[in-house]
């Protein structure tokens, strides 16, 4: 009888060790709200929006659209990529202009893909925390609802050359 129960403490110890490791792994995988707050506090954020956010216009009417931003850090440059439906909207590169605080380094409107790409650089070496990045005019070619949104390649760059985490606000325009 002694031999049967001689290994019982060994097996109990292994079971306790297994459950202890399991509980530790579960607790490490659960993130504390305090840890989330600390990690996100170091990330600079920004908001970019298309203005007007919505509107109703007649077909062939020219619409003046602005790209605005607001950021925690000073912005010295931006790559703005806007997607649109090329069947409903016509954007002409000659109708694209920088905001008053930025210079336009590059612009291309691809009517086949439905993308407008623009690169902007701050006129002020220190950069800007808010303002109008870009203005452009477009015309509705057909009736219906057209969405304009920022593409995932859109970036705001701070004075250290870092890309800011950015929240994007789209626009929805209706042509009659």
C-alpha positions in Angstrom: 0.0 0.0 0.0 2.8 2.4 0.7 4.1 2.1 -2.8 0.7 3.1 -4.4 0.5 6.4 -2.6 4.2 7.3 -2.7 3.8 9.2 -6.1 0.6 11.0 -5.0 2.3 14.1 -3.7 4.3 14.3 -6.9 1.2 14.2 -9.1 -0.6 16.7 -6.9 2.4 19.1 -7.1 2.4 18.8 -10.9 -1.4 19.6 -11.1 -0.9 22.6 -8.8 2.0 23.8 -11.0 0.0 23.4 -14.2 -3.0 25.4 -12.9 -0.7 28.1 -11.5 1.0 28.5 -14.9 -2.4 28.5 -16.6 -3.8 31.3 -14.4 -0.6 33.4 -14.9 -0.9 33.1 -18.7 -4.6 34.1 -18.6 -3.8 37.2 -16.4 -0.9 38.3 -18.7 -3.2 38.2 -21.8 -5.8 40.4 -20.2 -4.8 44.0 -20.6 -5.5 46.4 -17.8 -7.2 49.7 -18.6 -4.3 51.5 -16.9 -1.8 49.9 -19.2 -3.9 50.8 -22.2 -4.0 54.5 -21.1 -0.3 54.7 -20.6 0.5 53.2 -24.0 -1.9 55.4 -25.9 -0.7 58.5 -24.1 2.6 58.4 -26.0 0.9 58.3 -29.4 0.3 61.6 -31.2 -3.1 61.8 -32.8 -4.7 63.9 -35.5 -8.1 64.3 -37.2 -8.6 64.9 -40.9 -11.9 65.9 -42.4 -13.4 66.7 -45.7 -15.6 69.8 -45.7 -18.4 70.0 -46.5 -19.2 66.6 -44.9 -22.4 66.4 -46.9 -24.4 68.4 -49.3 -26.9 68.4 -52.2 -25.9 70.0 -55.5 -27.2 70.1 -59.0 -25.4 68.1 -61.6 -22.6 70.1 -63.3 -22.4 72.5 -60.3 -18.9 73.1 -59.1 -18.3 72.1 -55.4 -15.5 73.6 -53.3 -14.1 71.0 -51.0 -11.6 71.5 -48.2 -9.3 69.1 -46.4 -8.9 70.2 -42.7 -6.8 68.8 -39.9 -6.2 69.2 -36.2 -3.3 67.5 -34.4 -1.6 67.1 -31.0 1.8 67.8 -32.6 3.1 70.3 -35.2 2.6 68.9 -38.7 5.3 69.7 -41.3 4.0 67.6 -44.2 1.2 65.4 -45.5 0.4 62.9 -48.1 -3.3 63.2 -48.9 -5.0 60.4 -50.9 -8.7 60.8 -51.5 -10.9 58.1 -53.1 -14.0 59.0 -55.2 -16.3 57.5 -57.7 -15.0 58.6 -61.1 -18.3 57.8 -62.8 -20.0 60.5 -60.6 -17.3 63.1 -60.0 -14.7 64.8 -62.1 -11.6 66.4 -60.4 -9.3 68.5 -62.4 -5.7 68.8 -61.1 -5.7 72.5 -62.1 -8.5 73.1 -59.6 -6.4 71.8 -56.6 -4.7 74.3 -54.4 -2.9 74.2 -51.0 -4.3 75.7 -47.8 -2.8 79.1 -46.8 -0.3 77.4 -44.4 1.1 74.8 -46.8 2.8 74.5 -50.2 1.7 72.0 -52.8 4.6 69.8 -53.8 2.7 67.2 -55.9 -0.8 66.6 -57.2 -2.3 63.9 -59.4 -5.9 63.1 -60.1 -6.4 59.6 -61.6 -9.9 59.6 -63.1 -9.7 55.9 -64.0 -8.9 54.7 -60.5 -10.9 57.4 -58.7 -8.0 58.7 -56.6 -6.5 62.1 -56.0 -3.0 62.3 -54.5 -1.4 65.4 -53.1 1.8 66.0 -51.1 2.0 69.1 -49.0 4.8 70.8 -47.0 4.3 73.4 -44.3 5.5 76.9 -45.1 6.5 77.4 -41.5 9.5 75.3 -40.4 7.9 74.8 -37.0 4.8 73.3 -38.6 1.1 73.7 -37.9 -1.3 72.1 -35.4 -4.5 72.8 -37.3 -5.7 74.4 -40.5 -6.7 73.8 -44.1 -4.3 71.4 -45.9 -5.9 71.5 -49.3 -8.7 72.9 -51.3 -10.1 71.4 -54.5 -13.1 71.9 -56.8 -15.0 69.1 -58.5 -18.1 68.7 -60.7 -20.8 66.1 -60.5 -21.1 64.3 -63.8 -24.2 62.2 -63.0 -26.9 62.2 -60.5 -26.8 60.2 -57.3 -24.8 59.9 -54.1 -21.1 60.1 -54.2 -18.7 59.3 -51.3 -15.3 60.8 -50.9 -13.0 59.2 -48.4 -9.4 59.3 -47.3 -7.4 56.4 -48.6 -5.2 54.3 -46.2 -2.1 55.9 -47.7 -3.0 59.3 -46.3 -0.4 60.4 -43.8 0.4 63.4 -41.5 4.0 63.8 -40.6 5.3 65.7 -37.5 8.5 67.7 -37.1 10.5 64.6 -36.2 9.4 62.8 -39.3 7.0 60.5 -37.5 3.6 59.5 -38.9 0.7 60.5 -36.6 -2.2 58.2 -35.8 -5.1 59.8 -37.7 -8.8 59.6 -37.5 -10.5 60.3 -40.9 -13.9 61.9 -41.6 -15.4 61.2 -45.0 -17.9 63.3 -47.1 -21.1 62.3 -48.9 -22.3 64.5 -51.7 -25.6 64.1 -53.6 -26.0 65.4 -57.1 -29.5 65.9 -58.6 
